[in-house]
Amino acid sequence: MKCWLRFFSIIFLGVLLGSFIMWRNWNSQQPQNVLVVGVSLGFMGYPFASIDSKGQLEGFDIDVAYAVAKKLNKDIIFNDMQYEFLVAALKSDQMDFISHSLAMTRQRLAHMDMIDVYGQPESTLTFLVWKDFPERIKTINDFKAFVQQETVCVAAGSVWEEILEDYEFHNVLSYERYADLIAALEYKKTMAVLGGPRWVKSFQKKYPTLKILKVKLDKPWAEGVGIALKKGNTELKEKLEKVIAELKQDGTIKKLITKWFGEGANDC
């Protein structure tokens, strides 16, 4: 009996040792000098993150991620997901950070760390519209009273959708893709599209017949726009904060804003 126990003990230890060696070899083969960055190509699209005619990734968020990786002397892998899955993937360590021009809202800051890439505390909303609005439309309440039963469009799951809900807009159309928002304006299915100021400016430049309307809120809706990482990842956060500060100081961020959003976008 003891011989059998000794035999099975030896077999068990052998299997355990073999498993450990296999794990060590597998682990050593994994890329140790790579940043995995989350993006959502189908959500915001150009000029933030999209695919060019050659099948290559392009856009402001893509260039920011490459600039960060270069500063950290790392290779980069992009993990493309639907927007609503990005945060869940971040929390489960499937990526290092999200490069997605995310507005730094109180809700987002509560469940993930964010590092400001551009912008200041913002209390103005920017709409893309297809007709002139009266000059008396200055505040969100003015705008709400003027549009009344008309529809307003936003990207589904975006911070803009949350803001319109907070101000009790009832006729809101949500679309998964930003391209569909523009189509809704072109075919006059909606009176206005709410979006980020740089996105609005870039599309107004592309479709000059469309107009820009800015209205004031009674409180800031965001603290800027940034990249996001898992809450509590202190080591990576410190590295990214240092890198983003350097990219601001050497003018890289400013150049990328001008490259992708046009002249004057740094003043948005």
Order of alpha helices (4+ residues) and beta strands (2+ residues): alpha-beta-beta-beta-alpha-beta-alpha-beta-alpha-beta-beta-alpha-beta-alpha-beta-alpha-beta-alpha-beta-beta-alpha-alpha
